[in-house]
Every structure is written in structure tokens, then in C-alpha cells.
């Protein structure tokens, strides 16, 4: 039986030089909310809690975690890592409904779940991906994302220097300007490279068909979230019947929606985010019930969540590509040991137990809030 005896919470902040632009708003600084749990033998597990947006969402989640979750987590005992999340959902279902704050609570459940799996795999003395699938490799291909439309030439070149050959560009601002940028991208892309487009849910049912039709002669690999994830599955499926290569999932909050989308054979790219909704437990359940080669994990945050996602991708869909934010972010590059590396287009993992990386001792420059509770 594993007993949680010590908990640390880190809210990390990095002031990026250039804001990340999207159709729903700008990210002016980067945040990473990390939970670290320890057992009686001082084994630890770490997980990241999604807090990208709005800009101060991390502080809000930090306070909820500190004020409400710690008392339930400390001294909790488990044999199966998935039981931690199940226990917390039962405890917090009422307050989640009372506040109407589905997102923050689900994000916290997910990050704690990731920490429990990291701790569990360390105790089992296995890398996380090999605990799930002993044939997993120590690397996964990545595609460059977070590319602002008007900076695509510079960001694509930066990605190429890392050996990356897939690039996702943000559109959804003005369709005519988007088309100019896409034309430029197609003139830039080499024969061995591909690009994707991310609308960030910016189009409505009133203009989505017209806008997609204007892109019909372009050769993008996929068009991501052209409409809001709040639309019904039937509306999404109908849209997919009329247009090619659509991708969904980043903002779907119920697993059953992924099952329904999996039934549509035309949809090839489903993009759950394990730090936002479901954690590792739900993604593994998803992998048992839908076609694994459709699972292309979405991820945009700090190093911890990215590494956790890399383990799950390498275990479930080793031939897929994991999302990798190409923008400057020292919360991705400077907060873990050993250093996170992209080599020849692959995110490199290792043979260390768990996720294989630990939080760096040199975090002072990034710490916005910190809390520790010892039994």
C-alpha cells in the first residue's frame, strides 16, 4: 500500500518576450502548476495541472489545491494509481457542481492523477511508458505548435533546427490574411514536411463552411477545432462529412465524446490533453476503447506535463506526433533534470523510473507561489 505523507505545490511563472497570440486571447506570460507527492520511503511523483489561460488561472488553481485538496490527499493510501483520482472526484463532486467550476477541478484531478502514476511507476521500478507497454521506445516524434501566423517563417526555421518536420500554425483571425499566410507556408514547406492549421474554435456554424471551403485547395495535414467544442457531436460529425482532415479533442471534456467521434471513420486525429481532462487514467481507458492510432495528445504547458504526455504517446501511439510548443518558455527547458531535449525531431526519454525526470533544484527565479505540507 502506498501512503502519501508529504505534498509540495509549485506555481512557476516565466515572462516570455513575445506573447502567444490566438483567436481567443493572448498569453502574456507562461505558468506551470506542479504537484509533487511523496510516500513514506520518500519516493516522489510529479504531475502538472493545466493553467494556461486566463493568465492568472494558475494562482486560482494553486489556492484551491492548497486550501481544499491537501487535507484529503495527506495520508491517503492506494494500491492502484487510478484510485486517487476516483477518490477525489467522489469527495469534490458536490463542490464542483456548486461552484460550476468544472474546468479548474478537472484540471487539478488530472494533475494529481499524473503524479500518482509517476510515483506508482517509480515504486514498481519501471519507466512509466514501459509500465503501460513494455515495447515502448524512449522517444516520440514531435510537431512544432504555438506558431503565430505572422511569424511562421521564423518559427518554422527554428523548428527545423531541432529536426522537426511538422508545424502547426494558428489561424482564425481574418480569413483573407490567413489565406495569405497559408500560401506563404506552402511555398516554404519542403517535400518531406507537413503543416497543420489551428483555428482555436474561432469560427461559428454560420461561417465555418464558407471558411473551410476557401481552404480546399491547400494541402494541410489537419484543420484543428474550426468550431467550438461545445457543439454537439452530431454537428461535429456532420461538419467532418463535408470537409476533409479535421481534428478535435483539446477542449472536449467528456470521454464519451471521444468514443462517439471514434465511430466516425473519417476523423483520424483525436487530441485529448491529459493535464486538463482525465489525467493518465482516462487516457489509458480511452486507449482501450478507441483506435490508438487516432490518439495524438494535445499539450501546451511546462516540462512536467509534456514529459508525462510523451510517455503516454510512446506507449499508445508510437507512430504519432506529440505537440511541442516551439515558443520560448524556460518552464519547459530549465525546470527539470536531466534537461529536456529534442534531437532529430524526437523528444528524448530515458530508462529512469517513472517519468524519468525530477524537478530542478534551481527554481527560485521561477517560483511565484510555493506550499509544502508534511505529515
N, C-alpha and C positions, 0 to 999 in steps of 0.2 A: 504494500500500500504506500502511495506517495502522499506526503503531508506537506502542505505549503506553510512555511514558517517565517518567511521574510519576503517583503514586496518593495520594489523600488519603481517609481514613476518618473520618467524624464520627459519634459516638454522642451524640445530643441527648436531653435529658430536660426534661420540664416537669411540675411538681407541680400538677395540677388541683385546684380547690377541692372538687369533688364527684367521688367515684369513679363510673366507668361500671359499672353493675350488669348482670349477665347470669346466666343459669341455670347457667353453668359456673364462675363466679367473678367477682371484682371487679377492675377495672383501677384501681389506686390512683394511678398516675402515667403520663404518656404518654412514649413513647420513639420515636425515629426514627433508624434506622441508614442513613447515606447514604454511598455511594462515589462519588468523583469521579476520573475518569481523564483524562489529558492526552496529546496526541500531540507530535511533535517541533516543531510550529508553535504550540504552546500553545493549540490548540483543546481544549475540555473537554467531557466528557459526565458527567451525573449520574444516579444511579439510587438508588431506595430499596429496602432489604431488609426484608421483613416481620419484625417483632419485638414485636408487640403483647402477647403472652401466652406464658408466665407473665411476671410483672412484670420480672424481671431477664434475660429472654431476649435482650435487646439486647447485654448485656455478653458473654454466651457467644458469640453470633454475631460480635461485634467481634473477640474473641480468635482465633476460628477463621479469620476473614478475614485478620487481621494475620499470624498465625503460619504459615498454610499456603498461602493463595491468592496473596499478594503476589509470591512468588518465581516463580510460574508466569505471572502477568499482566505483570510488568515485562518490557519488550522484546518482548512478543508482537505479532505483525504480522497484520493481517487486511484483507481487501477487503470481505467480507460480514459485517455485524454478528452474524448468527446463528452464524457460525463460532466466535465467542468462547465462547459457552455450550457448543457441541458439544465444543470442545477441553477445557473444564473438566470436563465430565461424564466424558469418557474418562479424564482424569487422576485424578479423585476417586471413581470408581465403587467401587473396592475399599475405600477407607477409609469411604465412606458405608455400604457393606454391613457392614464390620467393626464399626463403631460402632452400627449400627442406627438412626442418627440421620438419617432421611430428611428430616425437616422442615427442620432448620437448613441442611443443604447445599443443598436445593432452593430455599430462600429466598435464599441467597447467589447461587446460579446466576442466579436471576430478577432480582435487583437489578443484578448486573453486566451482564446482558443489556440491561436498560433503559438503563444508562449507555452501553453500546456503540452502541445505536440513537440516543441523543441526540447523541453525538459524530459518528456517521456522517452524520446529517441536517444537522448544522452544516457539515461539510465539503462536503456536497452543496448547501449554501446554500438549504435549504428548511425550513419548519416540519415537524415530524415527521408531523403528520396529513396534510399535503399531499404529503409524500414517499410516503405509503401510498395516498392517494386525493386527487387534485388537486381534487376537488369538495368537500372537507371545509370546513365552516364554522368560524369562530373562536369557537365557543361550543357548549356542550352543556347541556341541561336537567339539573337535579339533584333528587334527593329527599332529604329530611332523615332521617337514621338515628341510631342510638345513643340513641334516646329511651327513657329509663327509664319503665316502665309507670306508676308512681305520680307522675310529673312530666309526664305527656303534655300537659296543658293549657298549662303554661308553655312547654315546648319547641316545641309546635306554633305557638304565638303568635310565638315568636322566629323560627321558620322563615318564617312568613307575612310578617314584616317584610322578609325578603330576596326576597319574591316567589315563594317555594317553595309548591307546591300538592300535593305528595305527601309522605307522612310514614310512617315505619316504626317501629313500637313493639315493644319487647322483651316477650315473654311467656314462658310455660313454667315459672312458679314454682308457682302454685296455680291450678287451672283455674277455681275459683269466683271468686277475686279477679281473674283475667284477664278473665272474662266481665263483671264489674262495670266494669272499665276500658274494655273494648271498647264496652260500652253507652254509656259516657260519651263516648267518641270519636265514635260515630255521631251522638250528639246535638250534637256540636261541629262536625263536618265540613260545609263548605258544598257546594253542588251542583256546583261546579267542582273540588272537591278529592277526593282518594282517599287511602286508608291501606292499609298493609301490616302484616303481623304476622310477627315473627321468633321462632321457638321455640328457636333455638340448639341444635338436636339433643337437646333435653331429654326428649322422650317416647320410650318403648320400644314395641316391637311389641305388648306386652301392653295398653298403654293408648292408643295413638295413634288407633285407630279411634273409640273412645269419646270421646276429647277433641275430635277434629275434628268428630264428629257434633254435639257440643254447640255448635259454632260455625256450624252450617249455615245459620242464618237471618241471619247477619251478611254485610255486603257488602264484605269486604276484597278488594283487588286481587290479592294473593297471600298465601299462608301459607308461610313460608320455613323450610326444614330442620326439619320436625317430628320426624324421626328421624335417627340418626347416619349420617354419610356412609360409615361402614364397612359398612353393609348392602349387600347385593348389588343390582345394577341391577335384577334381576327383582323384588326386594322393593319397590324404589322405584317401579318402573313399575306394579306391582300396586296399591300404595297410591294412585298417581295415578289409576288407573282407577276407584277407589271414591270419590274425593274431588276437589273442584274446586280449580283455581288454586294448585297447589303450585309452589314454586321451590326449585331445588337448584344446588349448584356451588361455593359458597365453600370447602368443605372436601374437594372431590373432587381427588385427587392424580394421576390418570391421565387424559390427554386422551381415551383410548378410551372412557372412561365418558361423556364428553360426546357422543361420536358415537352411542353406544347410546341415550342419553336423547333425542337429537335425532330418533331414529326414532319416538319416541312423540309423535304429533301433538298430544296433549292437553297436553304440557308446553310452556309458552310462555316461561318465564323460566329461563335458564341463567346462572349467576353466577360465572364464573372470576375469579380475583384475580391480576393479573399480577405483583404484588410477592411473592407466596407461591409459586406453582407455575407455571413455564413462561416467565415473562417476556413480553416483547413478541413474541418469535419464535414461541412456541407459541400465543399468542392469535391471531396472524395466520394460522397454519396452521389453527387452529380456524375462523376466519372463511372460509377457503377450502372447508371441508368440512361445515359445518352452516349452517343458516339464520341469516343475520346478524341478523335482527330478533329472534332469541331471546337474543342476547348482551347482557346487562345487567351490566356489570362490577361486581363487588363491590370495595369499597375502604374500609379503615378504618386510617388512619395519619397520616403527616405530609404536608406540602405537595408534596414531590417526587413521591411515588407517586401522589398524587391528580391532579397535572397530567399525568403520563405516562398515567394511565388516561383522562383527559379527551381527550387526543389520539387514543387508540385507539378510544374510544367514538365520537368525532365522525367518525372515518374508516370505522368498520364499521357502526355503528347510530345514525345521527344523529337518529333519531326516538325513541330510547330515553332513559332517565334514568340518570344516573350517581349512585352512592351518595355522600352527603356527610354526614359526621358533624357533627351540629349542636352537640355539646357543646363547651364552652370548651377550646381547645387552641392555644396560641401556636406550637406546632410546625407548625401549619397556616397560621396567619395572619401570622407575623412572621419567617420564616426565608428568604424568597425576595424577590428584586427582579425585576420590579416586584411590588407587592403582589398577592396572590391576591384576586380579587373575585367575589362573587355579585351579579349585577344582574338584576332581574326574573326570578329563578329560574334563571338561566343562569350557569354557571361560564365566565368570560371568558378566552379565549386571545388570542393576538396573532400578528403576522406575523414575529416574531423567529425566527431559525433554531433548529432542534432543538425542545426543549420550550418554548422562549421565555422561560424564567426562569432566573436564576442564584442561587446560594446567597448570602445576605446577608453583608455584612462584619461585621455586629453580632451574632455568635453566642455571644460569651463567656458570657452569662448562661445559655445552654442546654447548653454543652458538658460532657458527662460524661466522655468519652474522645475523644482525637484522635490520629491517627497519619498521618505522611507519609513516603513513600519516593520519593526522586529517583534517577534513573539517573546 
